[in-house]
Amino acid sequence: MRIIRGAAFSDINQILALIDVFVRQGLLLSKTSYQLSQEINDFLVCEDDDKVIACVALKKFSESLAEIRTLAVNPDFQGLGIGRDLVLNLIKTSPDSSIKNIFVLTYEEMFFAKLGFLKIDRNSLPEKIWTDCVYCSKHDDCDEIAMILSL
Ligand SMILES: CC(C)(COP(=O)(O)OP(=O)(O)OC[C@H]1O[C@@H](n2cnc3c(N)ncnc32)[C@H](O)[C@@H]1OP(=O)(O)O)[C@@H](O)C(=O)NCCC(=O)NCCS
């Protein structure tokens, strides 16, 4: 059976294994087990017969602004609508009704455009969101596309 649910500490190793392939391709920022344990409440996972096959997180930056991050679907399960279901669930189940805008930094422009995200100038995002970028190898040469969804 396939379900989407909030992530638990016991999912951390499976999430690390899931994102590893995309981290190595430069598509996602790497995470340590410690970082994930600090952020686990921000995550939803999709589980298929007890195996974590996809994940996503929502990180709040201010009263009204949040970021979708660490979105990954196991390659064997891509193209089945799981990425879309996860993002829609994340938005729908967020306990925080003060969030008005959700942004993403991504190479997957088409995927997010289909969910209603619009392309924006990266520099229009608040400076503090770039703090995580110091951990990225592309820090000085970022080519990700910034997109935003207004709720
Ligand atoms: C991007 C990703 C999450 C998409 O997940 P997915 O489960 O394969 O996507 P879905 O099946 O839910 O696709 C939803 C729609 O987007 C489209 N889509 C998905 N990926 C696409 C792509 N790369 N290019 C164009 N369209 C795409 C699908 O065709 C589908 O369109 P439809 O509604 O017309 O049928 C997945 O490919 C992935 O994990 N990529 C690697 C990690 C990554 O880049 N994450 C994003 C970081 S922000």
The ligand as an SDF file (V2000), in Angstrom:
LIG
                    3D

 48 50  0  0  0  0  0  0  0  0999 V2000
   11.2700   16.2990  -10.0470 C   0  0  0  0  0  0  0  0  0  0  0  0
   10.6580   15.0460   -9.4350 C   0  0  0  0  0  0  0  0  0  0  0  0
   10.4140   15.2860   -7.9470 C   0  0  0  0  0  0  0  0  0  0  0  0
    9.3080   14.7800  -10.1270 C   0  0  0  0  0  0  0  0  0  0  0  0
    8.6430   13.7300   -9.4590 O   0  0  0  0  0  0  0  0  0  0  0  0
    7.6760   12.7050  -10.2450 P   0  0  0  0  0  0  0  0  0  0  0  0
    6.9510   11.9080   -9.2560 O   0  0  0  0  0  0  0  0  0  0  0  0
    8.4860   11.9820  -11.2630 O   0  0  0  0  0  0  0  0  0  0  0  0
    6.7190   13.7240  -11.0090 O   0  0  0  0  0  0  0  0  0  0  0  0
    5.1430   13.5240  -11.2800 P   0  0  0  0  0  0  0  0  0  0  0  0
    4.9350   12.1730  -11.8720 O   0  0  0  0  0  0  0  0  0  0  0  0
    4.3750   13.8710  -10.0620 O   0  0  0  0  0  0  0  0  0  0  0  0
    4.8960   14.6340  -12.3990 O   0  0  0  0  0  0  0  0  0  0  0  0
    3.8700   15.6080  -12.3270 C   0  0  0  0  0  0  0  0  0  0  0  0
    3.8170   16.3080  -13.6770 C   0  0  0  0  0  0  0  0  0  0  0  0
    5.0660   16.9490  -13.9420 O   0  0  0  0  0  0  0  0  0  0  0  0
    5.6210   16.4480  -15.1520 C   0  0  0  0  0  0  0  0  0  0  0  0
    7.0710   16.3330  -14.9820 N   0  0  0  0  0  0  0  0  0  0  0  0
    7.7350   15.7070  -14.0090 C   0  0  0  0  0  0  0  0  0  0  0  0
    9.0620   15.8050  -14.1840 N   0  0  0  0  0  0  0  0  0  0  0  0
    9.2160   16.5130  -15.3260 C   0  0  0  0  0  0  0  0  0  0  0  0
   10.3410   16.9370  -16.0760 C   0  0  0  0  0  0  0  0  0  0  0  0
   11.5890   16.6600  -15.6680 N   0  0  0  0  0  0  0  0  0  0  0  0
   10.1420   17.6470  -17.1980 N   0  0  0  0  0  0  0  0  0  0  0  0
    8.8800   17.9440  -17.6310 C   0  0  0  0  0  0  0  0  0  0  0  0
    7.7700   17.5440  -16.9590 N   0  0  0  0  0  0  0  0  0  0  0  0
    7.9430   16.8520  -15.8340 C   0  0  0  0  0  0  0  0  0  0  0  0
    4.9750   15.0960  -15.3550 C   0  0  0  0  0  0  0  0  0  0  0  0
    4.9990   14.7290  -16.7110 O   0  0  0  0  0  0  0  0  0  0  0  0
    3.5820   15.3340  -14.8300 C   0  0  0  0  0  0  0  0  0  0  0  0
    2.8460   16.0270  -15.8120 O   0  0  0  0  0  0  0  0  0  0  0  0
    1.2630   15.6910  -16.0990 P   0  0  0  0  0  0  0  0  0  0  0  0
    0.5460   16.1860  -14.8770 O   0  0  0  0  0  0  0  0  0  0  0  0
    0.9470   16.4890  -17.3170 O   0  0  0  0  0  0  0  0  0  0  0  0
    1.1510   14.2360  -16.2700 O   0  0  0  0  0  0  0  0  0  0  0  0
   11.5550   13.7950   -9.6420 C   0  0  0  0  0  0  0  0  0  0  0  0
   11.8760   13.6900  -11.0080 O   0  0  0  0  0  0  0  0  0  0  0  0
   12.8590   13.8150   -8.8530 C   0  0  0  0  0  0  0  0  0  0  0  0
   12.9230   13.3040   -7.7360 O   0  0  0  0  0  0  0  0  0  0  0  0
   13.9270   14.3900   -9.4440 N   0  0  0  0  0  0  0  0  0  0  0  0
   15.2650   14.3810   -8.8600 C   0  0  0  0  0  0  0  0  0  0  0  0
   15.4110   15.3010   -7.6760 C   0  0  0  0  0  0  0  0  0  0  0  0
   14.9990   16.7230   -8.0260 C   0  0  0  0  0  0  0  0  0  0  0  0
   15.4230   17.3150   -9.0100 O   0  0  0  0  0  0  0  0  0  0  0  0
   14.1340   17.2840   -7.1500 N   0  0  0  0  0  0  0  0  0  0  0  0
   13.6240   18.6320   -7.3060 C   0  0  0  0  0  0  0  0  0  0  0  0
   14.4170   19.5440   -6.4350 C   0  0  0  0  0  0  0  0  0  0  0  0
   13.6100   21.1000   -6.2820 S   0  0  0  0  0  0  0  0  0  0  0  0
  1  2  1  0
  2  3  1  0
  2  4  1  0
  2 36  1  0
  4  5  1  0
  5  6  1  0
  6  7  2  0
  6  8  1  0
  6  9  1  0
  9 10  1  0
 10 11  2  0
 10 12  1  0
 10 13  1  0
 13 14  1  0
 14 15  1  0
 15 16  1  0
 15 30  1  0
 16 17  1  0
 17 18  1  0
 17 28  1  0
 18 19  1  0
 18 27  1  0
 19 20  2  0
 20 21  1  0
 21 22  1  0
 21 27  2  0
 22 23  1  0
 22 24  2  0
 24 25  1  0
 25 26  2  0
 26 27  1  0
 28 29  1  0
 28 30  1  0
 30 31  1  0
 31 32  1  0
 32 33  2  0
 32 34  1  0
 32 35  1  0
 36 37  1  0
 36 38  1  0
 38 39  2  0
 38 40  1  0
 40 41  1  0
 41 42  1  0
 42 43  1  0
 43 44  2  0
 43 45  1  0
 45 46  1  0
 46 47  1  0
 47 48  1  0
M  END
$$$$
